[in-house]
Amino acid sequence: MRLPESQVAVLEAASTDEQTVGELADETALKPETVTRAAFDLRDEGLVAIEERTETTATLTDEGERYVEAGLPEVRLYRAAVEAGAGDGAVPMGQVFGASGLEGPEVDIALSNFARKGYGRIDSGELVVDDDADPDADTEAVALAALAAGDAVDDEQVLDELDRRGLVDRDESTVRSVSLTDDGVTAMMEGVDVAETVDRLTPELLTSGEWRDVEFTEYNVAADAPEERGGKVHVLRQTAERVKDTLVGMGFQEMEGPHADSEFWINDCLFMPQDHPARTHWDQFALDVPPMKDIPEDLLERVESAHREGVGDDGDGYHSPWTEAVAREIDLRGHTTSLSMRYLSGYAEGELEPPQRYFSVEKVYRNDTLDATHLLEFFQIEGWVMAEDLSVRDLMGTFEEFYRQFGITDIQFKPHYNPYTEPSFELFGRHPTTGELIEIGNSGMFRPEVLEPLGVDCDVMAWGLALERLAMLVTGAEDIRDLHGTLADLDFLRNAEVIR
């Protein structure tokens, strides 16, 4: 019988007694994966048998290693209580904690396990210990010490508790044992020769005729292989790039500008009164930096006039405090409409003649409460169209065309109030998985109080859409925190695709 060299080595090292793959690897000086592959090939020939069993191993976490050195918090609490005289009666908890050296989370850990293990009880802010308790025999402490010394722990209940407490990590592995079959023993007695093995048929083998005498390696296409995870474009970046491609295809140009900007560009140009609740530090992130100096004085005066006196014959203004000092303060932008103000005023690109279409897909910052649809920082799809005789129907039609590119056709509109647009409405889309309607944007026609100070004498329709919520509709994500942040679902991000 002729076999590949690795199979011969394993066959010669094997016996009728079971040997693990690791033991055979040591004896043959082959890699464990080479031994495993050879053993399965020999099993297919009926020369060896393979037995598999699942083995669970436990290793200490960083916290577990710390407790091996310092002792479990509940044990330290018990010993400190005994030294403080709790064996003769109750002692104040504050006194015991001071003596134990426990602090921070360890205090709660000690208290939660103190009574569970029968070390004593807590009574009206005092500790009472059980004199019969033996901390030296604490099974969890003993198990931690054994694992630290490299010994096995067989008590599954103790391991379960240590695992629950985050003191050990448990891993399952498959252990394979190999033994000779009767046919294997017979083959060894009759003699096994090493056959030259090749993994491909070459022109040289064909022309020389050597292909007749070599052993070709079999490929096991069903064999396990390590998972390789290459880099990929984040699902939000995929969505953002598709949004940009879509809007450029609809005739829009991209805007860009600062993340930190003055209150003037962020809010004042938008006809947002300076005492509006959304302009407090409960909603905005103010920066402790010098005020912005580079603001056109004539534009500043026109915006102030709009706030104080209004625009047009029927304008009335806000009759609320307005100061230039507030307008020059620097915040992180709460919306990218600050870019729209810079462009519409001519400050960013020079004076613009209608028709014009501009957009941006940039990050904004708001002091919101984190939940399934809100983040402290997120991406906003800003856009506006400047033209003569625009109407709400033009704005609604733009949205319908935009979202149709993403396969979203069930867009619903709801009238809304904004200080800077009239009429205004919110957009809602239906989640593909939950069927819930979620808000995906805000829009409207800019008011004269916004446009006239900027020097714009035609209609402008504008919107701010949420990129993350669009991604939720496209990918089916049910929580915005699955997309980015510390709670992001990595498996979801690895598999989610935004078709472009």
N, C-alpha and C positions, 0 to 999 in steps of 0.2 A: 504494500500500500504506500502510495506517495501522497504526502500532505504538505501544505505550506509550512515554512519554518516556524512561525509562531504557534501553529496548531501542534506541531511535533513537540515543541518545548513545553506546552501546557500538558499534553498527553503524557509526556515522560515525567513531569512533576506531580501529576495527579495520582491518587491512590483510591482504593475502594472506600477509604474513610473520607468524610467530607472535609474540604479545605475551602476557606473563603478566597474570594478573588484577590483580596489584599495579600493573603499568605502566598498564593501562587505568584503574584507579581513580585514579591520579595525573593522568592526562590528562583524565578526565571529571569529576573532583572528586566522584565518588560513593564510597560506602562499598564496600569489597571484597566484602562479602556481597551488596550490591545488584548489583554488576557480575556476580558469580557467578550469581545468580538470573536476571538478564537474559540472560546468555550461554547458560545451559541452555535458556531459552525460545526463544532464537534458533536454537539447535541443533535443537530440536524442529521448527522451521519450515524447517530445511535451509539457513539463511542463514550459519551459521558452523560451524566444526569445533573441537572441544575435544580437546586432548591432555593427558594426565595423567602425571606422573612423581612418584616418591617421593624426597624429598630429606632427607638426614640432616644435622642440625646438631649441633655440639658446643660446649658452653659450660663454662667453668671452674667447678668447685666452690670452696667457701671454702678447702679444703685446697690445691687446685690454684693458686689465686691467691696463697696464702701461699708456695708453692714457687717461683712466678715471681719473687717478691721476694727470698727467702732462698736459693733453690737447692734442688735435689732432695737429700734426705738422703744418698744414695749418692755424689753429686758432692761434697758438703761433706766427707764422710768421706774421699774420695780426696784432695782438696786438702789436708786437714789431715794425712793420712798422709805426703804428699809433703813438706810443710813440716816435719814431725817427723823427716824423714830416712829414710823408708821406701824411698826410691829407692836408698839405699846398703845396705839390709838390712832385716830385720824390726824393727818397733817395737811395744812393748806396746799392747794395745787401749785400756787405761785412759788412757794418755797421749794417744792420738789422740782419743778421745771428749771428753776434757777440752778439747782445743784446738779441736775442731769445733763445740762449743756444742750438740751434739745431746743431747736428753734425752727421757725418757718413751718413748712409742711410736715416736718417730723413730729411736731406736737400733735397734729390731728391723727397722724399714723399711729403714734403711741397710744392715744386715747381710744382709737377704734379697735385696737387689738388687745388692750390691757384686760378688759373684762372678758373678751372672747376666749382668752387663753386661761382664764381663772386666776389671774394674778391679783385680783382684788376688785374693788368697786369704787365708784365715785359717788359721794354723798354730800350734797349741798356745798359744792366747791372744795371738798376735801377728799383726799385719797385714803382709802382703807385697804391694806394689803392682806392677802391670804397667807398666813404663816406656813402653810403646808406646800405652797408653790415652790417649784424647783427650777429656776431659770437655767441651770446648767444642763437640764434634760430637755430644754425646749427643742422639739423635733425639727422646727424650721431652722433654728440656728445651727443645729447639728448637721442638717442636710446642706446648708450653705457652706459650712466648713468642709464637709466631705467633697462637695463639688469643687471647691477651691483647691483641694489637695489632689484632684484628678480621680477621685473614687466615684463609683456609681451609686446612685440612690434608687432603691427599688420601690419605695413607698409612693405609689401614684397619687394618693390623697394629699400628701405633703407637697409633692411636685405641682399638683394642680393649684394648691394655695399659693405657692411661691410664684407660679406663673400668673395667677390672678393679681398678685401684688406687684407684678412687673420686676421681680427680682431674678428671674431666670428666663431664658429663651429656650423654647423646645423645638427641635427640628426632627423630622422623620426622614429616614433614609432606608433604601432597600439594600439588604445584605444578601449577596448570592454565594452559595456554597456549591462546589463542584466535586463530583466523585466519579470514578470509573465504572462503567457498566460491564457486564460480562463480555459484550462484544469488544469493548475497549481493552479489557484484559487480554482477550484472544489476539487482538491486533498487535498489542505490544509484544506478546510472545512470538508472533510470527515475524515481527520486524516492520518498522515504519521508516521509509526513506523521506528525505527532505526534497521537495520539488521546488524548482525555481518558479517564483510567482511574478507575474507582471500585471499591471493594472490597465494596460492599453495595448492595442494591436498597432505596431509601427511598420513602416515600409521595410525596415531592416529585417524584422521578424518574418515578413512575407517572402522577401527575396532570398533569405538564407534558408528558409524552411524550418527555422528553429521554433516556429509557432506550434509545431507538432509535439515538441517535448517540454513546453512550459505549462505551468498551471496558471490559469487566468483567475484573478481575484473577483469574487462575486460582490456585487453591490447590493446592499440591503437598503432599499429605498424607504422601508418602514422603520428604520432604526431611529432611536431618539437622537436628537442633536441639540446642542445648546442654542438657546434663543438669542438671536442677535438683534439689538434694538438700535438702529441708526437714528440720526437726527432727522427731524421733520419740521416743517413750518407749523407754528402754533395755529390752532383753529381760529383764534381771533385775528391773527395776521392773515390767514387765508380769507376770512370774511372781509377784512379791510381791503385787501387787494382786489377782491371781486367787486366790492362797492366802488372802488376807484375806477376800475375798468368799465363798470356799468355807467357811471356818471360821465366819464370822459366820452364814452360812446354816445351819450345823450347830449353832447356839446358843451359840457362844463369844463372849467379850468380850476386848478387846485390852488387854494390859499394856504399860507403858512404865516406863523407869527409867534410871539412869546407866550410861554406858559404862565409866567408871572407878569401881570400887567396892572395898570392903574385902574382905580375904581371908575375913572372917567370913561375909559374904553369899555370896561366890563359892564357897567351899570348906568352911568349918567347919560351916555349917548343913547341908551335904550329907553330913555324916559322913565327910568326906575327912580322913584323918590328916595332921597337919602335916608329917610326914616322907615323905609319899607322893611318888613320883618325878614325878608330873604337877604338883606344886606347886613344883618348882624353877624357877629362872630359865632353864633350858634349854627349858621349855615355856611359861612365862608371861612377860608383859611387866610388870615391876615399875616403879612410878613413884616418883621421888625427891621426894615431897611429904609434908607432915605427916600423921601417922596419923589415921584417922577417929575422932572423939570421939562422934558421935551414934549410939550403939548401945544399945538397951534393956538395962539392967544385968541384969534378971531373966532375959531371954532368953539373954544372954551366959553367965550362970551355968548355965542348963539345958543349953546346948550343950556347955559345958566338962564338965559332969557326964556327958553321954552319951559324950564322947570318953574320959574317964578311967575311968568305972565301967560304961558300958553303960546299957541301958534294960530294965526288967522283971527278973523273978526270975532269968532265965537270962543277962541281959546281962553282958558281961565287959569292955567297952571295948577300947582299943587298947594299953594299956601302953606308950605311946610319948610323947615330949615334946609338951606343949601349953602355949603361953603366950598370954596376952592380947595381948602386944605384937605377935606375929605375926598374930593375928586382926584387929588394927586396921590393918595395913599395906595400902596402896592398890595395886591392879593394874588393868590393862585386863582386863575380864572375858573369860574363856576360853570361857564359855557363858552363855546367857541364863537359865540356871536360877537365877542370882542374883535375877532378877525374880520367879521362882516363890516363892523363899524369902521375899522381902519381902511378897508378897501372901498366901501361906499363913499367915504369922505374924501377919497383921493389921496390920503396920507400914505398908503402902502404902495400903490402902483401909479399914482397920478390920476388926473380926472378921467372918469370912465363915461363913455357915451353909450346909451342903450342901442340895441339890446345887449345884455351881458348875463352870463351864467357862471357862478362860482360855487365851489364846495371845499370842504376840508373834512378829514377823518383824523381827529386829534384827541388827546387825552384832556379831561377836565376833572376838577376836584371839588367835592362837596362834603360838608360835615353831616352826612346822612347816617341813619341807623342801619347797620348791616343786616340784610335779610336775603330772602331768595331772589329778590329783584333789584336790590340796591347795594352799591359799593361806595367806598369813600373816593375812589378814583375810577373812572371808566372812560370809554371812548364815545365821542359824540360825532354824528354825521351832520355837519352843518351845511346848509345850502341856501342859495337865493337866486332869484331871477329878476333882473331889472328890464322892464319893457313898458311900452305904452299900452293902456287899456287892458291890463291884466284883471282877472276875476278869480273868485274862489274856485270856480269850475276848472280853471287852468291849473291851480294848485292841486286840486284833488286828482285831476287827470295825470299830473306829473307823478304823484305818489303811486297811482295804479300802474303806470308804466314801469316805474322803478321796481316795485315789489314783484311785478309779474316776472321780471328777470330772475327772481329767486324762487319761482314756483308758488308765490303767495298771492292768492287772488281774493281772499276773504278779508278785505280791509274795511274797518268800520270807523266812522267819524263822529265825534261828539263835540258840540259847541263848548267853548271854554273862554276864560278871561285871561288876558295878558296885559300888562301895562303898556306894552310896546307894539302890539298888533291888534287890529280890529278890521274885519271879523277874525276870530281865532278858533281853532279846534284841535282836539287831541286825536291821535290815531291809535287804533287798537287792532291787534292781530290775534288769531286763534292758535293756541299752542297745539302742535300736531299730536302730542301724546296725551296731555291732560284734557284737551278741549277747552281749556280756560281762556278767556279773553284777557290779554295782558297789554298794558299801555306800551307803545313802541315809539311815540314821538309827540311833538308839539309843533304847531305851525300857525301861520296866519299872514295877513297883509300888513306890512309896516305902516304905522300911523303917521300922519303929517308931523306930529311932534318929534318923531324920530328922523324922518326924511328931510324936512325943511332945513334944520340946522346943519345937516350934512351936505346941503347943496344939491340934493336930488329932487328933480321936479317931475318924475314919472313914477309909475307904480313899481313896487318891489314886493314880491311874495317870498317868504322865508320859512325855514323849518330847522328843527334840531331833532335828530333821530338817535336812538340808542343802539350802538353797534352790538353790544352784548345781547340785547334782547332780540335783535335780528338773528344773531348766531343761535340763540335758543330756539327760535322758530325754524331755522334751517337744519340744526343738528338734533333737535328733540331734547336738549338739556333742560332739566326741570328746575335747576338752581343755578343762578348766575355765578355762585361761588365755585361751581364745578369747572368753570372756564379759566379762571386765574385767581391767584392768591394762595394763602397757606393751606386752604382746604380743597384745592383743586384735585379733581379725580384724574389721576395720571393714566389709568387704563382708558378712561373715556377720551382723554386728549391724544393718546397714542392711536386710537382707532377712528376717531371722528374725522370726517372728510367734508370739505365744502367744495362741491363740484364747480369748476370754473369753465 
